[in-house]
């Protein structure tokens, strides 16, 4: 998304800490290596340069079980808009939302 600035946050709203959390956009991974996120905390990548496509794969490990959810972020994020894209990991799902940057 040329000309836009996208910050991406991965939040943990699950009932426990998560390990090896990451978001993949096509061939590009957000965190390398994946990160551990405590319950109620998040990790942010500022001005992510490789946002592409319309789907993202969110992966994490919770209590020894690996999870992977594919989410369509295009439904919440208008093209050519700068802002904060947030993926929130819950126990059984991933929620995604976008907050546009104020002019």
C-alpha positions as CSV (number, residue, x, y, z in Angstrom):
1,X,0.0,0.0,0.0
2,X,2.3,2.7,-1.3
3,X,2.1,6.1,0.4
4,X,0.5,4.8,3.5
5,X,1.8,4.1,7.0
6,X,0.5,1.1,8.7
7,X,1.3,0.2,12.3
8,X,0.3,-3.4,13.3
9,X,-0.5,-4.6,16.8
10,X,-0.9,-8.2,17.9
11,X,-2.8,-8.3,21.2
12,X,-3.4,-11.2,23.6
13,X,-6.9,-11.3,25.0
14,X,-6.8,-15.1,25.5
15,X,-7.2,-16.5,29.0
16,X,-3.4,-17.3,29.3
17,X,0.0,-16.3,27.9
18,X,0.7,-17.3,24.3
19,X,4.0,-18.3,22.6
20,X,5.3,-18.1,19.1
21,X,2.8,-15.6,18.0
22,X,3.1,-14.1,14.6
23,X,1.1,-12.7,11.6
24,X,2.0,-13.6,8.0
25,X,1.0,-11.5,5.0
26,X,1.7,-13.7,2.0
27,X,5.4,-14.4,2.2
28,X,6.1,-11.7,4.8
29,X,6.1,-12.4,8.5
30,X,5.5,-9.6,11.0
31,X,7.8,-10.7,13.8
32,X,11.0,-12.7,13.1
33,X,11.4,-14.6,15.4
34,X,7.8,-15.0,16.6
35,X,7.1,-13.5,20.0
36,X,5.6,-14.5,23.3
37,X,2.8,-12.2,24.6
38,X,1.6,-12.2,28.2
39,X,-2.2,-12.2,28.9
40,X,-3.5,-8.7,28.4
41,X,-0.4,-7.5,26.6
42,X,0.5,-6.8,22.9
43,X,3.4,-6.4,20.5
44,X,3.5,-3.7,17.9
45,X,5.5,-3.2,14.6
46,X,5.6,0.5,13.7
47,X,5.3,1.5,10.0
48,X,5.2,-2.1,8.6
49,X,6.5,-2.0,5.0
50,X,5.2,-5.3,3.6
51,X,1.5,-5.2,3.9
52,X,0.0,-6.9,0.9
53,X,-3.0,-9.0,-0.2
54,X,-6.2,-9.1,1.7
55,X,-5.7,-12.0,4.1
56,X,-3.4,-12.6,7.0
57,X,-2.5,-15.8,8.8
58,X,-2.3,-15.4,12.6
59,X,-0.5,-18.2,14.4
60,X,0.2,-18.8,18.1
61,X,0.7,-21.6,20.7
62,X,-1.4,-21.8,23.8
63,X,-1.0,-24.4,26.5
64,X,1.1,-26.5,24.0
65,X,-1.5,-26.4,21.2
66,X,-0.7,-24.6,17.9
67,X,-3.5,-22.4,16.4
68,X,-3.7,-20.8,13.0
69,X,-6.5,-18.5,11.9
70,X,-6.8,-16.8,8.5
71,X,-8.4,-13.4,8.7
72,X,-9.6,-11.0,6.0
73,X,-8.3,-7.6,7.0
74,X,-9.5,-5.8,3.9
75,X,-13.1,-5.9,5.3
76,X,-12.0,-3.4,8.0
77,X,-9.1,-1.5,6.4
78,X,-9.8,0.8,3.5
79,X,-7.2,0.9,0.7
80,X,-4.8,3.8,0.8
81,X,-5.5,4.7,4.4
82,X,-2.8,5.1,7.1
83,X,-3.5,3.9,10.6
84,X,-3.3,1.1,13.2
85,X,-4.3,-2.5,12.2
86,X,-4.9,-4.6,15.3
87,X,-5.2,-8.4,15.5
88,X,-6.5,-9.6,18.8
89,X,-6.0,-13.2,19.8
90,X,-8.9,-14.6,21.8
91,X,-9.2,-18.2,23.1
92,X,-11.0,-19.5,20.0
93,X,-10.8,-16.7,17.4
94,X,-8.9,-13.7,16.1
95,X,-10.6,-10.3,15.9
96,X,-9.3,-7.6,13.5
97,X,-10.0,-3.9,13.5
98,X,-8.5,-0.8,11.9
99,X,-8.2,2.7,13.3
100,X,-7.5,5.3,10.7
101,X,-4.8,7.9,11.3
102,X,-6.2,11.3,12.1
103,X,-5.4,14.0,9.4
